[in-house]
Amino acid sequence: MRIWLNKNFGFSKGEFNGLLFLIFIIITLKAIPIIYSAYKPIEKDEPNLLAKIQKIAIEDQKYAKTVRDRIENLDAKKVIKLFNFDPNTLDVEGWQTLGLSLKQSQSIINYTKKGGHFYKAEDLQKMYTISPEMYKKIFPYVKIANQPKTDSKAYVPFEKKEYVKKAPVIVDINKADSAQLDEVKGIGGTFANRIIRYRERLGGFYKKEQLMEIYGLDANKYAEIEGQISISAGSLKMININTATFDDLKRNPYLSYKQINAILQYRKQHGNYSGLADLKKIVILNQEVIDKVTPYISF
């Protein structure tokens, strides 16, 4: 066999011996359980084992019977007494005195603690722990204190409130505070605050249509309030363009930072502005922007 393995698989003598040793170990491991089971001594049960088991079962039955007898004796010794009672206030001992078990009594106490209430003696029938026989026995002794039954769903008549219309007013949007603006129909507290903030940035309104530049105040809203507002003349805050700084000009919402820088650089290079004609020389200032800022600048 070694020659055949050497010829076909190139096994050396040492490899062949190792293979034989491995086969020997495998055969040994397979044989050990068989040999052990053949020579293992057979364990025999005790001849009286069944009798011992039966004896233990009988003793358990006797013990259970003894416990039941003791419980029955305790119940028999319990003094049952009928007396007038209010089921809403009776405690556990009271229910047991009437003849209920501890478990039954505790069930009723839990019901009352969770908000349950007995309004009349017949309500006791809804307690599953009170049997029909027990109910008939204790019914004549139920005395429930008179308590008004509250109805959380009592009908409350609807009180019709008369809507008070706002009287028409004319408000000067350059002088009015938030409370006065709130009097205008169509302007609430939110729009009143927005109008005041935008008025401070501009330096005042010179025409009503500027209100449509405020966020949320569209053409429809403007049409609703147009007849209720006015603009006082000469109330604009002017800025001298020949002395204004960057911070002075940046508050105006019509000018971008690039346009402000262009205005300041032109003044630095060419001197003071003499009029609107000089502003038109600044390339990034179109006519629309010049028209918007003109009411707010002076020379």
C-alpha positions in Angstrom: 0.0 0.0 0.0 2.9 2.4 0.8 4.4 1.7 -2.6 1.0 2.5 -4.3 0.6 5.7 -2.3 4.2 6.7 -3.1 3.7 6.0 -6.8 0.4 7.9 -7.2 0.5 10.6 -4.5 4.2 10.9 -3.7 3.9 9.7 -0.1 7.2 9.3 1.8 7.8 6.7 4.4 7.3 9.2 7.3 4.1 10.5 5.7 2.8 6.9 5.4 3.6 6.2 9.0 1.7 9.4 10.1 -1.3 8.4 8.0 -1.4 5.0 9.8 -1.1 6.7 13.2 -4.0 9.0 12.3 -6.2 6.0 11.2 -5.3 4.3 14.5 -6.4 7.3 16.6 -9.7 7.5 14.6 -10.5 3.8 15.1 -9.7 4.1 18.9 -12.0 7.1 19.4 -14.8 5.3 17.6 -14.3 2.1 19.7 -14.1 3.7 23.2 -17.9 4.4 23.5 -18.7 0.9 22.3 -16.3 -0.7 24.8 -17.4 1.6 27.6 -21.1 0.7 27.1 -20.3 -3.0 27.0 -18.4 -3.0 30.3 -20.5 -0.3 32.1 -22.3 -1.7 35.1 -26.1 -1.6 34.9 -27.7 0.5 37.6 -30.7 -1.1 39.1 -33.5 0.8 40.7 -34.2 0.1 44.4 -36.9 -2.5 44.7 -39.0 -0.3 47.0 -38.6 3.0 44.9 -42.2 2.9 43.6 -43.5 2.5 47.1 -41.5 5.5 48.3 -42.9 7.6 45.5 -46.4 6.6 46.3 -45.8 7.4 50.0 -44.6 10.9 49.2 -47.7 11.5 47.0 -50.0 10.4 49.8 -48.2 12.7 52.3 -48.6 15.7 49.9 -52.3 15.0 49.6 -52.7 14.8 53.4 -50.8 18.1 53.7 -53.0 19.9 51.1 -56.1 18.5 52.9 -54.9 19.8 56.2 -54.3 23.3 54.8 -57.8 23.3 53.3 -59.3 22.2 56.5 -57.5 25.0 58.4 -58.8 27.6 56.0 -62.3 26.3 56.2 -62.1 26.3 60.0 -60.9 29.9 59.9 -63.8 30.9 57.7 -66.2 29.0 59.9 -64.8 30.9 63.0 -65.2 34.3 61.2 -68.0 36.3 62.9 -70.5 37.4 60.3 -72.6 40.3 61.3 -75.1 42.4 59.4 -75.2 46.2 60.2 -76.2 49.4 58.5 -73.3 50.6 56.2 -72.4 53.0 53.5 -70.6 51.1 50.7 -68.7 54.2 49.6 -66.9 54.5 53.0 -66.9 50.9 54.4 -63.4 49.5 54.9 -62.0 46.0 54.2 -62.7 44.7 57.7 -66.3 45.9 57.4 -66.9 44.0 54.2 -65.4 40.9 55.8 -67.7 41.3 58.8 -70.6 41.3 56.3 -69.5 37.9 55.0 -67.2 38.7 52.1 -63.7 37.2 51.8 -60.5 39.3 51.9 -60.1 39.2 48.2 -63.7 40.2 47.5 -63.5 43.0 50.0 -60.3 44.4 48.6 -61.8 44.3 45.1 -64.6 46.7 46.2 -62.1 49.0 48.0 -60.0 49.2 44.8 -63.2 50.2 42.9 -64.0 53.1 45.2 -60.3 54.3 45.4 -60.2 54.5 41.6 -63.2 56.9 41.6 -66.1 54.4 41.6 -69.2 55.5 43.5 -72.4 53.8 44.6 -75.3 56.2 44.2 -78.0 53.7 45.3 -78.2 50.3 46.8 -78.9 48.7 43.5 -75.5 49.7 42.3 -74.0 46.9 44.4 -75.3 44.4 41.8 -72.7 45.6 39.3 -69.9 44.3 41.5 -69.1 40.7 40.3 -67.6 39.9 43.8 -71.1 40.2 45.4 -73.2 37.2 44.6 -77.0 37.5 44.2 -77.4 35.7 47.5 -75.1 38.1 49.3 -76.8 41.1 47.7 -80.2 40.0 48.9 -78.7 39.5 52.4 -77.1 43.0 52.7 -79.5 45.0 50.6 -81.8 46.1 53.6 -78.7 47.4 55.5 -77.4 49.7 52.7 -77.6 53.4 53.8 -76.0 55.7 51.3 -75.5 59.3 52.4 -77.3 61.8 50.2 -74.7 63.2 47.8 -75.6 65.4 44.8 -74.7 63.6 41.6 -72.5 65.9 39.6 -72.9 65.9 35.9 -69.8 67.1 34.1 -71.8 67.2 30.8 -74.5 69.6 32.1 -75.9 71.8 29.3 -74.5 75.3 29.3 -76.6 77.7 27.2 -74.6 79.4 24.5 -74.1 83.1 25.2 -74.2 85.0 21.9 -71.7 87.8 22.0 -72.4 90.8 19.9 -69.5 91.5 17.5 -68.3 95.1 17.9 -67.2 96.6 14.6 -64.3 98.9 14.5 -65.2 102.4 13.8 -63.6 103.8 10.6 -60.5 105.8 11.4 -57.8 107.7 9.5 -54.3 107.1 10.8 -51.1 108.9 9.9 -48.7 106.1 9.2 -45.7 108.4 9.8 -46.8 109.3 13.4 -49.0 106.5 14.6 -47.7 104.0 17.2 -48.6 100.3 17.2 -51.8 100.7 19.2 -53.1 103.3 16.8 -52.1 101.2 13.7 -54.0 98.3 15.2 -57.2 100.3 15.1 -57.1 100.2 11.3 -59.3 97.5 10.0 -57.1 94.9 8.3 -53.9 95.7 10.3 -53.3 93.6 13.4 -50.5 93.6 15.9 -48.0 91.8 13.5 -48.5 94.2 10.6 -48.4 97.2 13.0 -45.0 96.2 14.3 -43.7 95.6 10.7 -44.9 99.0 9.5 -43.1 100.8 12.4 -39.8 98.9 11.9 -39.8 99.6 8.1 -40.7 103.3 8.8 -37.7 103.6 11.0 -35.4 102.2 8.4 -36.7 104.4 5.7 -36.9 107.6 7.7 -40.7 107.9 7.1 -43.1 107.2 4.2 -43.5 109.7 1.4 -46.3 107.7 -0.4 -48.8 105.1 0.7 -47.7 102.6 -1.9 -44.5 102.0 0.0 -46.5 99.9 2.4 -46.6 97.1 -0.2 -42.8 96.8 0.2 -43.4 95.3 3.7 -43.3 91.6 3.9 -46.8 90.0 3.7 -48.6 93.3 2.9 -49.7 92.6 -0.7 -51.9 94.5 -3.1 -55.1 93.1 -1.7 -54.2 94.0 1.9 -53.2 97.5 0.7 -56.5 98.0 -1.1 -58.3 97.1 2.2 -56.4 99.7 4.3 -55.6 102.4 1.8 -58.7 104.5 2.7 -57.9 104.4 6.4 -54.4 105.8 6.3 -52.8 109.2 5.6 -49.2 110.6 5.3 -48.2 113.8 7.0 -46.0 116.2 4.9 -42.5 117.1 5.9 -42.0 114.2 8.3 -39.1 112.4 6.5 -35.7 112.1 8.0 -33.2 113.5 5.5 -29.6 112.4 4.9 -27.0 114.9 3.7 -25.2 112.9 1.0 -22.1 115.1 1.2 -21.5 114.3 4.8 -23.2 110.9 5.2 -21.1 107.9 6.3 -21.5 104.3 5.3 -23.6 103.5 8.4 -25.9 106.5 7.7 -26.6 105.2 4.2 -26.9 101.4 4.9 -30.1 101.9 6.8 -31.9 102.8 3.6 -33.5 99.6 2.2 -33.2 100.9 -1.4 -29.3 100.9 -1.5 -27.1 97.9 -1.6 -23.6 97.8 -0.1 -22.0 98.1 -3.5 -24.1 101.1 -4.4 -23.2 102.8 -1.1 -19.5 102.2 -1.7 -19.8 103.6 -5.2 -21.5 106.8 -3.8 -18.7 107.3 -1.2 -15.9 106.6 -3.7 -17.4 109.1 -6.2 -17.5 111.8 -3.5 -14.0 111.0 -2.5 -12.7 111.3 -6.1 -14.8 114.2 -7.4 -15.7 116.2 -4.3 -19.2 117.0 -3.0 -22.4 116.3 -5.0 -24.1 119.4 -6.4 -27.3 117.7 -7.3 -29.1 114.7 -8.7 -27.1 115.0 -12.0 -24.0 113.9 -10.2 -25.7 110.8 -8.8 -26.7 109.8 -12.4 -23.0 109.6 -13.2 -22.6 106.6 -11.0 -23.0 103.6 -13.3 -24.5 101.1 -10.8 -27.3 103.6 -9.8 -30.2 103.2 -12.2 -33.0 105.7 -12.5 -35.4 103.5 -10.4 -33.0 103.5 -7.4 -32.4 107.3 -7.7 -36.1 108.0 -7.8 -36.6 106.0 -4.6 -33.8 107.6 -2.6 -34.3 111.2 -3.8 -36.9 112.0 -1.2 -34.5 111.0 1.6 -31.3 112.9 0.6 -30.1 116.5 0.6 -27.1 118.2 -0.9 
